[in-house]
Amino acid sequence: MNSSWIPQEDPTTLLSERTWLSGAILTGVGYGAVITLYCLCFRQLVLTMNEVNRLQRIAFLAYITLIVLFGTLFLAACARMTELSFVDYRLYPGGPAAFEKDMFSIPVDKLANVAFVLANWSSDALMVSANQSSPWLTKGINFTPPFFLLAIATNISVTLAIVARLFLFRWRISSLLGKKYGSHYTSVAAMLVESACLHSGFAVLFLIPYSLNSSLANTFIRVLSQVQIIAPLMIIYRVASGQAWSNATPTQLFSHKSDGPEGRIVFRARSGAIDTLESETTPSAIGVAVEKESHISSSMTAAHSSAV
């Protein structure tokens, strides 16, 4: 390659331009994952819809369509902004990276910012005010660090609280009926942790270089726009696929006869005698207790799907 073709810019400026362009490309990759998950969720929700869960399924369909719409608007605005900075106005003083920073308030970039924040609110249920000034500018108050710190802290704390509650239920059921009856709680906890780690991990990947004033933040902030949509879609797909706890789970757990010592429930009478009850049918008292816990677990799963 002819060295005269290389623009006369310092390495820092060139690195900043590379990170902006890489972020735009990776956003398209993330959007591909979003569309794939959306199609899977939509199909699964429609196939599993019945008279009992019709309203829930319709609400889920509306929710996933809304957040994917936000992701689509962000991708379109991101692509247009990349065209303006690298093609239409590539001779802007300071280069494309300077154009991306200085033109933060033009309509197309405002559209990207609004779509990002709305998608974040929808996935995190974090009601904060949208920042109307560029987070990369030093003038005025910079709300970017507290915004993402609060989002990460809320995501992690809510997930840990729900997981702790699930494991408490698992311990109660396992100690009463046997370890295999608590497996559903473990699968739900794993699902929530996976989605929380995905979103929080990318948020940290953005926040650390941003705090260090590194250009790498330009890449991760754009990718985060799609990752924050992927997380709730993963939860909804598992719920629609029957991999999460539902109101029918207790009935399924007790619908078969259990063999071995773990399937036997022992009740001690006042006289000290032992009466053994086979778990071929569901004990009414235990069924009621498990049913109550299933409602709590379903509520926590639904709450986390909107908080991740």
Secondary structure, DSSP 8 states (H G I E B T S, - for coil): --GGGS-S--HHHHHHHHHHHHHHHHHHHHHHHHHHHHHHHHHHHHHT--TTTHHHHHHHHHHHHHHHHHHHHHHHHHHHHHHIIIIITTTSTTHHHHHHHHTTTSHHHHHHHHHHHHHHHHHH--------S-TT--SS---HHHHHHHHHHHHHHHHHHHHHHHHHHHHHHHHHH-GGGGHHHHHHHHHHHHHHHHHHHHHHHHHHHHHTT-TTHHHHHHHHHHHHHHHHHHHHHHHHTT-S--TTHHHHHTSS---SGGGEEEEE-TTS-EEEEETTS--HHHHHHHHHHHHHHHHHHHHHHHH-
